Amino acid sequence: MAKAATKTKWKSRAVTRLIEAGSMTECKHCEERVKFKARERHQQVICNVYINGAWDRVEHYHEPCYSDAGKPFGDPVD
Ligand SMILES: [Zn+2]
């Protein structure tokens, strides 16, 4: 019997978010700080990485860096 109850498949996914004040994360691609700048509303890509169906880690990218990296977790969704 197939398990129909689990509708959500836990796989890695990426979302686009505005960089928030106080952000202290580093971009996985260029290794520079993903830094908030008051006058520029830069976006970041946040990836929840799942390995074998289990959450493993979060990775942050500058939005352009994520494209440069070849969108490793697919197109970001909002
Ligand atoms: Zn970067």
N, CA, C, O and the ligand as a Tripos MOL2 file, in Angstrom:
@<TRIPOS>MOLECULE
protein
  313   311    79     0     0
PROTEIN
NO_CHARGES

@<TRIPOS>ATOM
      1 N           0.8380   -1.2070    0.0000 N.3       1 MET1
      2 CA          0.0000    0.0000    0.0000 C.3       1 MET1
      3 C           0.8670    1.2490    0.0000 C.2       1 MET1
      4 O           1.8020    1.3750    0.7910 O.2       1 MET1
      5 N           0.5540    2.1320   -0.8640 N.am      2 ALA2
      6 CA          1.3060    3.3870   -0.9140 C.3       2 ALA2
      7 C           0.8270    4.3200    0.1850 C.2       2 ALA2
      8 O          -0.3530    4.3420    0.5370 O.2       2 ALA2
      9 N           1.7250    5.0560    0.6930 N.am      3 LYS3
     10 CA          1.3770    6.0340    1.7320 C.3       3 LYS3
     11 C           0.9170    7.3130    1.0640 C.2       3 LYS3
     12 O           1.7290    8.0500    0.5040 O.2       3 LYS3
     13 N          -0.3440    7.5770    1.1160 N.am      4 ALA4
     14 CA         -0.8830    8.7670    0.4580 C.3       4 ALA4
     15 C          -0.9080    9.9710    1.3990 C.2       4 ALA4
     16 O          -1.0950   11.1050    0.9580 O.2       4 ALA4
     17 N          -0.7220    9.7250    2.6800 N.am      5 ALA5
     18 CA         -0.8850   10.7900    3.6680 C.3       5 ALA5
     19 C           0.1830   11.8740    3.5410 C.2       5 ALA5
     20 O          -0.0980   13.0590    3.7210 O.2       5 ALA5
     21 N           1.4020   11.4610    3.2330 N.am      6 THR6
     22 CA          2.4610   12.4640    3.1530 C.3       6 THR6
     23 C           2.4090   13.1580    1.8000 C.2       6 THR6
     24 O           2.8320   12.6260    0.7730 O.2       6 THR6
     25 N           1.8830   14.3420    1.8490 N.am      7 LYS7
     26 CA          1.7100   15.1280    0.6370 C.3       7 LYS7
     27 C           2.9580   15.9650    0.3800 C.2       7 LYS7
     28 O           3.3640   16.1720   -0.7640 O.2       7 LYS7
     29 N           3.5470   16.4360    1.4570 N.am      8 THR8
     30 CA          4.7100   17.3090    1.3280 C.3       8 THR8
     31 C           5.9640   16.4800    1.1430 C.2       8 THR8
     32 O           6.2630   15.5910    1.9400 O.2       8 THR8
     33 N           6.6810   16.7750    0.0980 N.am      9 LYS9
     34 CA          7.9430   16.1040   -0.0980 C.3       9 LYS9
     35 C           9.0490   17.0260    0.3690 C.2       9 LYS9
     36 O           9.1780   18.1540   -0.1050 O.2       9 LYS9
     37 N           9.8380   16.5390    1.2940 N.am     10 TRP10
     38 CA         10.8920   17.3800    1.8430 C.3      10 TRP10
     39 C          12.0850   17.3770    0.9290 C.2      10 TRP10
     40 O          12.9040   16.4580    0.9420 O.2      10 TRP10
     41 N          12.1690   18.4000    0.1490 N.am     11 LYS11
     42 CA         13.3570   18.5380   -0.6640 C.3      11 LYS11
     43 C          13.8570   19.9710   -0.6030 C.2      11 LYS11
     44 O          13.1410   20.8850   -0.1960 O.2      11 LYS11
     45 N          15.0960   20.1400   -1.0150 N.am     12 SER12
     46 CA         15.7200   21.4500   -0.9370 C.3      12 SER12
     47 C          14.9350   22.4630   -1.7450 C.2      12 SER12
     48 O          14.4290   22.1660   -2.8270 O.2      12 SER12
     49 N          14.8440   23.6600   -1.1990 N.am     13 ARG13
     50 CA         14.1450   24.7030   -1.9260 C.3      13 ARG13
     51 C          14.7630   26.0600   -1.6180 C.2      13 ARG13
     52 O          15.4270   26.2530   -0.6000 O.2      13 ARG13
     53 N          14.5260   26.9720   -2.5130 N.am     14 ALA14
     54 CA         15.1140   28.3050   -2.3950 C.3      14 ALA14
     55 C          14.0130   29.3480   -2.4110 C.2      14 ALA14
     56 O          13.0340   29.2180   -3.1460 O.2      14 ALA14
     57 N          14.1740   30.3810   -1.6000 N.am     15 VAL15
     58 CA         13.2430   31.5010   -1.6040 C.3      15 VAL15
     59 C          14.0310   32.8010   -1.7120 C.2      15 VAL15
     60 O          15.1840   32.8810   -1.2880 O.2      15 VAL15
     61 N          13.3940   33.8130   -2.2810 N.am     16 THR16
     62 CA         13.9950   35.1380   -2.3590 C.3      16 THR16
     63 C          13.4450   36.0000   -1.2420 C.2      16 THR16
     64 O          12.2340   36.0580   -1.0330 O.2      16 THR16
     65 N          14.3310   36.6670   -0.5240 N.am     17 ARG17
     66 CA         13.9080   37.5340    0.5740 C.3      17 ARG17
     67 C          14.7420   38.8150    0.5490 C.2      17 ARG17
     68 O          15.8840   38.8240    0.0880 O.2      17 ARG17
     69 N          14.1500   39.8850    1.0510 N.am     18 LEU18
     70 CA         14.9310   41.1000    1.2500 C.3      18 LEU18
     71 C          15.9660   40.8500    2.3410 C.2      18 LEU18
     72 O          15.7050   40.1480    3.3180 O.2      18 LEU18
     73 N          17.1210   41.4260    2.1570 N.am     19 ILE19
     74 CA         18.1470   41.3270    3.1940 C.3      19 ILE19
     75 C          17.7190   42.1920    4.3670 C.2      19 ILE19
     76 O          17.3600   43.3570    4.1940 O.2      19 ILE19
     77 N          17.7580   41.6200    5.5530 N.am     20 GLU20
     78 CA         17.3020   42.3500    6.7330 C.3      20 GLU20
     79 C          18.4550   43.0160    7.4610 C.2      20 GLU20
     80 O          19.5960   42.5590    7.3970 O.2      20 GLU20
     81 N          18.1400   44.1050    8.1550 N.am     21 ALA21
     82 CA         19.1360   44.7850    8.9770 C.3      21 ALA21
     83 C          19.6970   43.8140   10.0000 C.2      21 ALA21
     84 O          18.9550   43.0420   10.6060 O.2      21 ALA21
     85 N          21.0010   43.8540   10.1900 N.am     22 GLY22
     86 CA         21.6230   42.9840   11.1740 C.3      22 GLY22
     87 C          21.9840   41.6210   10.6340 C.2      22 GLY22
     88 O          22.4370   40.7530   11.3790 O.2      22 GLY22
     89 N          21.7870   41.4270    9.3460 N.am     23 SER23
     90 CA         22.1450   40.1420    8.7420 C.3      23 SER23
     91 C          23.6450   39.8890    8.8690 C.2      23 SER23
     92 O          24.4580   40.7530    8.5400 O.2      23 SER23
     93 N          24.0010   38.7100    9.3450 N.am     24 MET24
     94 CA         25.4160   38.3990    9.5810 C.3      24 MET24
     95 C          25.8530   37.1520    8.8040 C.2      24 MET24
     96 O          26.8670   36.5350    9.1330 O.2      24 MET24
     97 N          25.1070   36.7990    7.8060 N.am     25 THR25
     98 CA         25.4320   35.5650    7.0950 C.3      25 THR25
     99 C          26.3980   35.8290    5.9520 C.2      25 THR25
    100 O          26.5380   36.9580    5.4820 O.2      25 THR25
    101 N          27.0430   34.7970    5.5290 N.am     26 GLU26
    102 CA         27.9480   34.8980    4.3950 C.3      26 GLU26
    103 C          27.3470   34.2110    3.1880 C.2      26 GLU26
    104 O          26.6670   33.1900    3.2910 O.2      26 GLU26
    105 N          27.6250   34.8090    2.0360 N.am     27 CYS27
    106 CA         27.1760   34.2230    0.7830 C.3      27 CYS27
    107 C          27.9760   32.9570    0.5040 C.2      27 CYS27
    108 O          29.2060   32.9480    0.5550 O.2      27 CYS27
    109 N          27.2470   31.9000    0.2110 N.am     28 LYS28
    110 CA         27.8880   30.6030   -0.0290 C.3      28 LYS28
    111 C          28.7510   30.6340   -1.2940 C.2      28 LYS28
    112 O          29.6940   29.8550   -1.4330 O.2      28 LYS28
    113 N          28.4190   31.5300   -2.1970 N.am     29 HIS29
    114 CA         29.0930   31.5420   -3.4970 C.3      29 HIS29
    115 C          30.3450   32.4210   -3.4840 C.2      29 HIS29
    116 O          31.4240   31.9570   -3.8510 O.2      29 HIS29
    117 N          30.2170   33.6890   -3.0640 N.am     30 CYS30
    118 CA         31.3620   34.6010   -3.1180 C.3      30 CYS30
    119 C          32.0230   34.7760   -1.7500 C.2      30 CYS30
    120 O          33.0760   35.4020   -1.6390 O.2      30 CYS30
    121 N          31.3960   34.2170   -0.7130 N.am     31 GLU31
    122 CA         31.9320   34.2290    0.6560 C.3      31 GLU31
    123 C          32.0250   35.6230    1.2550 C.2      31 GLU31
    124 O          32.7400   35.8280    2.2360 O.2      31 GLU31
    125 N          31.3190   36.5720    0.6840 N.am     32 GLU32
    126 CA         31.2330   37.8860    1.3050 C.3      32 GLU32
    127 C          29.9660   37.9870    2.1220 C.2      32 GLU32
    128 O          28.9990   37.2600    1.8920 O.2      32 GLU32
    129 N          29.9830   38.8850    3.0680 N.am     33 ARG33
    130 CA         28.8270   39.0970    3.9290 C.3      33 ARG33
    131 C          27.6000   39.4840    3.1110 C.2      33 ARG33
    132 O          27.6790   40.3190    2.2090 O.2      33 ARG33
    133 N          26.4830   38.8750    3.4330 N.am     34 VAL34
    134 CA         25.2130   39.3040    2.8620 C.3      34 VAL34
    135 C          24.7240   40.4590    3.7230 C.2      34 VAL34
    136 O          24.0780   40.2620    4.7520 O.2      34 VAL34
    137 N          25.0450   41.6590    3.2810 N.am     35 LYS35
    138 CA         24.9520   42.8240    4.1490 C.3      35 LYS35
    139 C          23.7770   43.7110    3.7890 C.2      35 LYS35
    140 O          23.5000   43.9760    2.6190 O.2      35 LYS35
    141 N          23.1010   44.1570    4.8210 N.am     36 PHE36
    142 CA         21.9950   45.0930    4.6660 C.3      36 PHE36
    143 C          22.5360   46.4900    4.4100 C.2      36 PHE36
    144 O          23.4150   46.9650    5.1280 O.2      36 PHE36
    145 N          22.0050   47.1460    3.3790 N.am     37 LYS37
    146 CA         22.3410   48.5480    3.1430 C.3      37 LYS37
    147 C          21.0400   49.3290    3.1220 C.2      37 LYS37
    148 O          20.1140   49.0210    2.3720 O.2      37 LYS37
    149 N          20.9970   50.3470    3.9670 N.am     38 ALA38
    150 CA         19.7310   51.0390    4.2190 C.3      38 ALA38
    151 C          19.0720   51.5700    2.9500 C.2      38 ALA38
    152 O          17.8510   51.4940    2.8130 O.2      38 ALA38
    153 N          19.8400   52.0910    2.0500 N.am     39 ARG39
    154 CA         19.2410   52.7380    0.8920 C.3      39 ARG39
    155 C          19.0040   51.7900   -0.2740 C.2      39 ARG39
    156 O          18.3010   52.1280   -1.2260 O.2      39 ARG39
    157 N          19.5920   50.6080   -0.1940 N.am     40 GLU40
    158 CA         19.4420   49.6660   -1.2960 C.3      40 GLU40
    159 C          18.6950   48.4400   -0.8060 C.2      40 GLU40
    160 O          19.1020   47.7750    0.1470 O.2      40 GLU40
    161 N          17.6280   48.1680   -1.4620 N.am     41 ARG41
    162 CA         16.8290   47.0200   -1.0270 C.3      41 ARG41
    163 C          17.2920   45.7670   -1.7710 C.2      41 ARG41
    164 O          16.6190   45.2620   -2.6690 O.2      41 ARG41
    165 N          18.4600   45.2910   -1.3640 N.am     42 HIS42
    166 CA         19.0040   44.1100   -2.0210 C.3      42 HIS42
    167 C          18.2710   42.8600   -1.5820 C.2      42 HIS42
    168 O          17.7180   42.7830   -0.4860 O.2      42 HIS42
    169 N          18.2860   41.9020   -2.4600 N.am     43 GLN43
    170 CA         17.6360   40.6410   -2.1530 C.3      43 GLN43
    171 C          18.6720   39.5400   -1.9660 C.2      43 GLN43
    172 O          19.7690   39.5790   -2.5250 O.2      43 GLN43
    173 N          18.2930   38.5830   -1.1800 N.am     44 GLN44
    174 CA         19.1200   37.4120   -0.9810 C.3      44 GLN44
    175 C          18.2980   36.1850   -1.3350 C.2      44 GLN44
    176 O          17.0690   36.2340   -1.3880 O.2      44 GLN44
    177 N          18.9860   35.1030   -1.5710 N.am     45 VAL45
    178 CA         18.3060   33.8280   -1.7780 C.3      45 VAL45
    179 C          18.6520   32.9310   -0.5960 C.2      45 VAL45
    180 O          19.8220   32.6830   -0.3050 O.2      45 VAL45
    181 N          17.6230   32.4570    0.0720 N.am     46 ILE46
    182 CA         17.8160   31.5710    1.2200 C.3      46 ILE46
    183 C          17.4060   30.1620    0.8020 C.2      46 ILE46
    184 O          16.3000   29.9430    0.3100 O.2      46 ILE46
    185 N          18.3070   29.2200    1.0050 N.am     47 CYS47
    186 CA         18.0380   27.8440    0.6000 C.3      47 CYS47
    187 C          17.9650   26.9520    1.8300 C.2      47 CYS47
    188 O          18.8800   26.9320    2.6540 O.2      47 CYS47
    189 N          16.8800   26.2240    1.9420 N.am     48 ASN48
    190 CA         16.7850   25.1620    2.9360 C.3      48 ASN48
    191 C          17.2190   23.8810    2.2560 C.2      48 ASN48
    192 O          16.5870   23.4300    1.3020 O.2      48 ASN48
    193 N          18.2960   23.2980    2.7480 N.am     49 VAL49
    194 CA         18.8840   22.1440    2.0810 C.3      49 VAL49
    195 C          18.4870   20.8750    2.8200 C.2      49 VAL49
    196 O          18.7500   20.7280    4.0140 O.2      49 VAL49
    197 N          17.8560   19.9700    2.1020 N.am     50 TYR50
    198 CA         17.4700   18.6730    2.6550 C.3      50 TYR50
    199 C          18.3190   17.5890    2.0150 C.2      50 TYR50
    200 O          18.5400   17.5930    0.8040 O.2      50 TYR50
    201 N          18.7820   16.6810    2.8210 N.am     51 ILE51
    202 CA         19.5280   15.5410    2.3140 C.3      51 ILE51
    203 C          18.7910   14.2750    2.7330 C.2      51 ILE51
    204 O          18.5410   14.0500    3.9180 O.2      51 ILE51
    205 N          18.4490   13.4560    1.7520 N.am     52 ASN52
    206 CA         17.6700   12.2350    1.9970 C.3      52 ASN52
    207 C          16.3910   12.5150    2.7840 C.2      52 ASN52
    208 O          16.0150   11.7510    3.6730 O.2      52 ASN52
    209 N          15.7330   13.6180    2.4460 N.am     53 GLY53
    210 CA         14.4520   13.9200    3.0700 C.3      53 GLY53
    211 C          14.5550   14.5610    4.4420 C.2      53 GLY53
    212 O          13.5330   14.8440    5.0670 O.2      53 GLY53
    213 N          15.7660   14.7960    4.9200 N.am     54 ALA54
    214 CA         15.9340   15.4080    6.2360 C.3      54 ALA54
    215 C          16.6130   16.7590    6.0900 C.2      54 ALA54
    216 O          17.5490   16.9220    5.3070 O.2      54 ALA54
    217 N          16.1210   17.7280    6.8640 N.am     55 TRP55
    218 CA         16.7160   19.0620    6.8010 C.3      55 TRP55
    219 C          18.1740   19.0020    7.2350 C.2      55 TRP55
    220 O          18.5050   18.3880    8.2490 O.2      55 TRP55
    221 N          19.0310   19.6350    6.4680 N.am     56 ASP56
    222 CA         20.4600   19.6040    6.7770 C.3      56 ASP56
    223 C          20.9960   20.9720    7.1670 C.2      56 ASP56
    224 O          21.6700   21.1070    8.1880 O.2      56 ASP56
    225 N          20.7020   21.9880    6.3610 N.am     57 ARG57
    226 CA         21.2840   23.3070    6.6300 C.3      57 ARG57
    227 C          20.5740   24.3860    5.8170 C.2      57 ARG57
    228 O          19.7630   24.1080    4.9330 O.2      57 ARG57
    229 N          20.9110   25.6160    6.1510 N.am     58 VAL58
    230 CA         20.4320   26.7630    5.3810 C.3      58 VAL58
    231 C          21.6310   27.4070    4.7070 C.2      58 VAL58
    232 O          22.6800   27.5880    5.3260 O.2      58 VAL58
    233 N          21.4710   27.7470    3.4510 N.am     59 GLU59
    234 CA         22.5350   28.4610    2.7420 C.3      59 GLU59
    235 C          21.9900   29.7940    2.2630 C.2      59 GLU59
    236 O          20.8360   29.9000    1.8470 O.2      59 GLU59
    237 N          22.8440   30.8120    2.3290 N.am     60 HIS60
    238 CA         22.4570   32.1520    1.8830 C.3      60 HIS60
    239 C          23.3010   32.5480    0.6790 C.2      60 HIS60
    240 O          24.4860   32.2270    0.5920 O.2      60 HIS60
    241 N          22.6710   33.2410   -0.2290 N.am     61 TYR61
    242 CA         23.3590   33.7520   -1.4190 C.3      61 TYR61
    243 C          22.8960   35.1690   -1.6830 C.2      61 TYR61
    244 O          21.7470   35.5080   -1.3970 O.2      61 TYR61
    245 N          23.7780   36.0100   -2.2300 N.am     62 HIS62
    246 CA         23.2910   37.2260   -2.8670 C.3      62 HIS62
    247 C          22.4520   36.7840   -4.0630 C.2      62 HIS62
    248 O          22.7260   35.7460   -4.6650 O.2      62 HIS62
    249 N          21.4480   37.5530   -4.4020 N.am     63 GLU63
    250 CA         20.5870   37.1140   -5.4910 C.3      63 GLU63
    251 C          21.3700   36.8720   -6.7880 C.2      63 GLU63
    252 O          21.1840   35.8330   -7.4210 O.2      63 GLU63
    253 N          22.2490   37.8140   -7.2050 N.am     64 PRO64
    254 CA         23.0030   37.5390   -8.4390 C.3      64 PRO64
    255 C          23.9500   36.3560   -8.3060 C.2      64 PRO64
    256 O          24.1980   35.6450   -9.2790 O.2      64 PRO64
    257 N          24.4830   36.1420   -7.0980 N.am     65 CYS65
    258 CA         25.4100   35.0220   -6.8880 C.3      65 CYS65
    259 C          24.6980   33.6900   -7.0690 C.2      65 CYS65
    260 O          25.2850   32.7160   -7.5400 O.2      65 CYS65
    261 N          23.4270   33.6610   -6.6900 N.am     66 TYR66
    262 CA         22.6830   32.4070   -6.8170 C.3      66 TYR66
    263 C          22.5740   32.0060   -8.2820 C.2      66 TYR66
    264 O          22.6980   30.8290   -8.6220 O.2      66 TYR66
    265 N          22.3410   32.9850   -9.1410 N.am     67 SER67
    266 CA         22.3140   32.7090  -10.5780 C.3      67 SER67
    267 C          23.6880   32.2910  -11.0720 C.2      67 SER67
    268 O          23.8180   31.3570  -11.8630 O.2      67 SER67
    269 N          24.7230   33.0000  -10.5920 N.am     68 ASP68
    270 CA         26.0950   32.6560  -10.9760 C.3      68 ASP68
    271 C          26.4390   31.2280  -10.5900 C.2      68 ASP68
    272 O          27.1620   30.5330  -11.3050 O.2      68 ASP68
    273 N          25.9140   30.8000   -9.4530 N.am     69 ALA69
    274 CA         26.2010   29.4510   -8.9620 C.3      69 ALA69
    275 C          25.4220   28.3950   -9.7320 C.2      69 ALA69
    276 O          25.5920   27.1980   -9.4990 O.2      69 ALA69
    277 N          24.5640   28.8370  -10.6510 N.am     70 GLY70
    278 CA         23.8130   27.8880  -11.4640 C.3      70 GLY70
    279 C          22.5370   27.4090  -10.7910 C.2      70 GLY70
    280 O          22.0430   26.3210  -11.0850 O.2      70 GLY70
    281 N          22.0020   28.2310   -9.8810 N.am     71 LYS71
    282 CA         20.7480   27.8990   -9.1810 C.3      71 LYS71
    283 C          20.7350   26.4620   -8.6800 C.2      71 LYS71
    284 O          19.9410   25.6480   -9.1500 O.2      71 LYS71
    285 N          21.6050   26.1470   -7.7350 N.am     72 PRO72
    286 CA         21.7530   24.7600   -7.2920 C.3      72 PRO72
    287 C          20.4960   24.1450   -6.7000 C.2      72 PRO72
    288 O          20.3750   22.9210   -6.6620 O.2      72 PRO72
    289 N          19.5590   24.9610   -6.2390 N.am     73 PHE73
    290 CA         18.3370   24.4020   -5.6590 C.3      73 PHE73
    291 C          17.0950   24.8440   -6.4250 C.2      73 PHE73
    292 O          15.9980   24.9280   -5.8720 O.2      73 PHE73
    293 N          17.2920   25.1230   -7.7010 N.am     74 GLY74
    294 CA         16.1590   25.4850   -8.5390 C.3      74 GLY74
    295 C          15.8150   26.9590   -8.4460 C.2      74 GLY74
    296 O          16.4370   27.7190   -7.7040 O.2      74 GLY74
    297 N          14.8100   27.3430   -9.2170 N.am     75 ASP75
    298 CA         14.3810   28.7400   -9.2040 C.3      75 ASP75
    299 C          13.8140   29.0980   -7.8380 C.2      75 ASP75
    300 O          13.0180   28.3400   -7.2840 O.2      75 ASP75
    301 N          14.2130   30.2470   -7.2850 N.am     76 PRO76
    302 CA         13.6520   30.6480   -6.0000 C.3      76 PRO76
    303 C          12.1690   30.9720   -6.1100 C.2      76 PRO76
    304 O          11.7180   31.5330   -7.1090 O.2      76 PRO76
    305 N          11.4270   30.6200   -5.0920 N.am     77 VAL77
    306 CA         10.0070   30.9920   -5.0290 C.3      77 VAL77
    307 C           9.8270   31.9960   -3.9050 C.2      77 VAL77
    308 O          10.6720   32.1040   -3.0160 O.2      77 VAL77
    309 N           8.7200   32.7320   -3.9480 N.am     78 ASP78
    310 CA          8.4720   33.7120   -2.8980 C.3      78 ASP78
    311 C           7.6940   33.0890   -1.7500 C.2      78 ASP78
    312 O           7.3920   33.7680   -0.7690 O.2      78 ASP78
    313 ZN         27.6380   36.5830   -3.0970 Zn       79 ZN79
@<TRIPOS>BOND
     1     1     2 1
     2     2     3 1
     3     3     4 2
     4     3     5 am
     5     5     6 1
     6     6     7 1
     7     7     8 2
     8     7     9 am
     9     9    10 1
    10    10    11 1
    11    11    12 2
    12    11    13 am
    13    13    14 1
    14    14    15 1
    15    15    16 2
    16    15    17 am
    17    17    18 1
    18    18    19 1
    19    19    20 2
    20    19    21 am
    21    21    22 1
    22    22    23 1
    23    23    24 2
    24    23    25 am
    25    25    26 1
    26    26    27 1
    27    27    28 2
    28    27    29 am
    29    29    30 1
    30    30    31 1
    31    31    32 2
    32    31    33 am
    33    33    34 1
    34    34    35 1
    35    35    36 2
    36    35    37 am
    37    37    38 1
    38    38    39 1
    39    39    40 2
    40    39    41 am
    41    41    42 1
    42    42    43 1
    43    43    44 2
    44    43    45 am
    45    45    46 1
    46    46    47 1
    47    47    48 2
    48    47    49 am
    49    49    50 1
    50    50    51 1
    51    51    52 2
    52    51    53 am
    53    53    54 1
    54    54    55 1
    55    55    56 2
    56    55    57 am
    57    57    58 1
    58    58    59 1
    59    59    60 2
    60    59    61 am
    61    61    62 1
    62    62    63 1
    63    63    64 2
    64    63    65 am
    65    65    66 1
    66    66    67 1
    67    67    68 2
    68    67    69 am
    69    69    70 1
    70    70    71 1
    71    71    72 2
    72    71    73 am
    73    73    74 1
    74    74    75 1
    75    75    76 2
    76    75    77 am
    77    77    78 1
    78    78    79 1
    79    79    80 2
    80    79    81 am
    81    81    82 1
    82    82    83 1
    83    83    84 2
    84    83    85 am
    85    85    86 1
    86    86    87 1
    87    87    88 2
    88    87    89 am
    89    89    90 1
    90    90    91 1
    91    91    92 2
    92    91    93 am
    93    93    94 1
    94    94    95 1
    95    95    96 2
    96    95    97 am
    97    97    98 1
    98    98    99 1
    99    99   100 2
   100    99   101 am
   101   101   102 1
   102   102   103 1
   103   103   104 2
   104   103   105 am
   105   105   106 1
   106   106   107 1
   107   107   108 2
   108   107   109 am
   109   109   110 1
   110   110   111 1
   111   111   112 2
   112   111   113 am
   113   113   114 1
   114   114   115 1
   115   115   116 2
   116   115   117 am
   117   117   118 1
   118   118   119 1
   119   119   120 2
   120   119   121 am
   121   121   122 1
   122   122   123 1
   123   123   124 2
   124   123   125 am
   125   125   126 1
   126   126   127 1
   127   127   128 2
   128   127   129 am
   129   129   130 1
   130   130   131 1
   131   131   132 2
   132   131   133 am
   133   133   134 1
   134   134   135 1
   135   135   136 2
   136   135   137 am
   137   137   138 1
   138   138   139 1
   139   139   140 2
   140   139   141 am
   141   141   142 1
   142   142   143 1
   143   143   144 2
   144   143   145 am
   145   145   146 1
   146   146   147 1
   147   147   148 2
   148   147   149 am
   149   149   150 1
   150   150   151 1
   151   151   152 2
   152   151   153 am
   153   153   154 1
   154   154   155 1
   155   155   156 2
   156   155   157 am
   157   157   158 1
   158   158   159 1
   159   159   160 2
   160   159   161 am
   161   161   162 1
   162   162   163 1
   163   163   164 2
   164   163   165 am
   165   165   166 1
   166   166   167 1
   167   167   168 2
   168   167   169 am
   169   169   170 1
   170   170   171 1
   171   171   172 2
   172   171   173 am
   173   173   174 1
   174   174   175 1
   175   175   176 2
   176   175   177 am
   177   177   178 1
   178   178   179 1
   179   179   180 2
   180   179   181 am
   181   181   182 1
   182   182   183 1
   183   183   184 2
   184   183   185 am
   185   185   186 1
   186   186   187 1
   187   187   188 2
   188   187   189 am
   189   189   190 1
   190   190   191 1
   191   191   192 2
   192   191   193 am
   193   193   194 1
   194   194   195 1
   195   195   196 2
   196   195   197 am
   197   197   198 1
   198   198   199 1
   199   199   200 2
   200   199   201 am
   201   201   202 1
   202   202   203 1
   203   203   204 2
   204   203   205 am
   205   205   206 1
   206   206   207 1
   207   207   208 2
   208   207   209 am
   209   209   210 1
   210   210   211 1
   211   211   212 2
   212   211   213 am
   213   213   214 1
   214   214   215 1
   215   215   216 2
   216   215   217 am
   217   217   218 1
   218   218   219 1
   219   219   220 2
   220   219   221 am
   221   221   222 1
   222   222   223 1
   223   223   224 2
   224   223   225 am
   225   225   226 1
   226   226   227 1
   227   227   228 2
   228   227   229 am
   229   229   230 1
   230   230   231 1
   231   231   232 2
   232   231   233 am
   233   233   234 1
   234   234   235 1
   235   235   236 2
   236   235   237 am
   237   237   238 1
   238   238   239 1
   239   239   240 2
   240   239   241 am
   241   241   242 1
   242   242   243 1
   243   243   244 2
   244   243   245 am
   245   245   246 1
   246   246   247 1
   247   247   248 2
   248   247   249 am
   249   249   250 1
   250   250   251 1
   251   251   252 2
   252   251   253 am
   253   253   254 1
   254   254   255 1
   255   255   256 2
   256   255   257 am
   257   257   258 1
   258   258   259 1
   259   259   260 2
   260   259   261 am
   261   261   262 1
   262   262   263 1
   263   263   264 2
   264   263   265 am
   265   265   266 1
   266   266   267 1
   267   267   268 2
   268   267   269 am
   269   269   270 1
   270   270   271 1
   271   271   272 2
   272   271   273 am
   273   273   274 1
   274   274   275 1
   275   275   276 2
   276   275   277 am
   277   277   278 1
   278   278   279 1
   279   279   280 2
   280   279   281 am
   281   281   282 1
   282   282   283 1
   283   283   284 2
   284   283   285 am
   285   285   286 1
   286   286   287 1
   287   287   288 2
   288   287   289 am
   289   289   290 1
   290   290   291 1
   291   291   292 2
   292   291   293 am
   293   293   294 1
   294   294   295 1
   295   295   296 2
   296   295   297 am
   297   297   298 1
   298   298   299 1
   299   299   300 2
   300   299   301 am
   301   301   302 1
   302   302   303 1
   303   303   304 2
   304   303   305 am
   305   305   306 1
   306   306   307 1
   307   307   308 2
   308   307   309 am
   309   309   310 1
   310   310   311 1
   311   311   312 2
@<TRIPOS>SUBSTRUCTURE
     1 MET1         2 RESIDUE 1 A MET
     2 ALA2         6 RESIDUE 1 A ALA
     3 LYS3        10 RESIDUE 1 A LYS
     4 ALA4        14 RESIDUE 1 A ALA
     5 ALA5        18 RESIDUE 1 A ALA
     6 THR6        22 RESIDUE 1 A THR
     7 LYS7        26 RESIDUE 1 A LYS
     8 THR8        30 RESIDUE 1 A THR
     9 LYS9        34 RESIDUE 1 A LYS
    10 TRP10       38 RESIDUE 1 A TRP
    11 LYS11       42 RESIDUE 1 A LYS
    12 SER12       46 RESIDUE 1 A SER
    13 ARG13       50 RESIDUE 1 A ARG
    14 ALA14       54 RESIDUE 1 A ALA
    15 VAL15       58 RESIDUE 1 A VAL
    16 THR16       62 RESIDUE 1 A THR
    17 ARG17       66 RESIDUE 1 A ARG
    18 LEU18       70 RESIDUE 1 A LEU
    19 ILE19       74 RESIDUE 1 A ILE
    20 GLU20       78 RESIDUE 1 A GLU
    21 ALA21       82 RESIDUE 1 A ALA
    22 GLY22       86 RESIDUE 1 A GLY
    23 SER23       90 RESIDUE 1 A SER
    24 MET24       94 RESIDUE 1 A MET
    25 THR25       98 RESIDUE 1 A THR
    26 GLU26      102 RESIDUE 1 A GLU
    27 CYS27      106 RESIDUE 1 A CYS
    28 LYS28      110 RESIDUE 1 A LYS
    29 HIS29      114 RESIDUE 1 A HIS
    30 CYS30      118 RESIDUE 1 A CYS
    31 GLU31      122 RESIDUE 1 A GLU
    32 GLU32      126 RESIDUE 1 A GLU
    33 ARG33      130 RESIDUE 1 A ARG
    34 VAL34      134 RESIDUE 1 A VAL
    35 LYS35      138 RESIDUE 1 A LYS
    36 PHE36      142 RESIDUE 1 A PHE
    37 LYS37      146 RESIDUE 1 A LYS
    38 ALA38      150 RESIDUE 1 A ALA
    39 ARG39      154 RESIDUE 1 A ARG
    40 GLU40      158 RESIDUE 1 A GLU
    41 ARG41      162 RESIDUE 1 A ARG
    42 HIS42      166 RESIDUE 1 A HIS
    43 GLN43      170 RESIDUE 1 A GLN
    44 GLN44      174 RESIDUE 1 A GLN
    45 VAL45      178 RESIDUE 1 A VAL
    46 ILE46      182 RESIDUE 1 A ILE
    47 CYS47      186 RESIDUE 1 A CYS
    48 ASN48      190 RESIDUE 1 A ASN
    49 VAL49      194 RESIDUE 1 A VAL
    50 TYR50      198 RESIDUE 1 A TYR
    51 ILE51      202 RESIDUE 1 A ILE
    52 ASN52      206 RESIDUE 1 A ASN
    53 GLY53      210 RESIDUE 1 A GLY
    54 ALA54      214 RESIDUE 1 A ALA
    55 TRP55      218 RESIDUE 1 A TRP
    56 ASP56      222 RESIDUE 1 A ASP
    57 ARG57      226 RESIDUE 1 A ARG
    58 VAL58      230 RESIDUE 1 A VAL
    59 GLU59      234 RESIDUE 1 A GLU
    60 HIS60      238 RESIDUE 1 A HIS
    61 TYR61      242 RESIDUE 1 A TYR
    62 HIS62      246 RESIDUE 1 A HIS
    63 GLU63      250 RESIDUE 1 A GLU
    64 PRO64      254 RESIDUE 1 A PRO
    65 CYS65      258 RESIDUE 1 A CYS
    66 TYR66      262 RESIDUE 1 A TYR
    67 SER67      266 RESIDUE 1 A SER
    68 ASP68      270 RESIDUE 1 A ASP
    69 ALA69      274 RESIDUE 1 A ALA
    70 GLY70      278 RESIDUE 1 A GLY
    71 LYS71      282 RESIDUE 1 A LYS
    72 PRO72      286 RESIDUE 1 A PRO
    73 PHE73      290 RESIDUE 1 A PHE
    74 GLY74      294 RESIDUE 1 A GLY
    75 ASP75      298 RESIDUE 1 A ASP
    76 PRO76      302 RESIDUE 1 A PRO
    77 VAL77      306 RESIDUE 1 A VAL
    78 ASP78      310 RESIDUE 1 A ASP
    79 ZN79       313 GROUP 0 **** ****
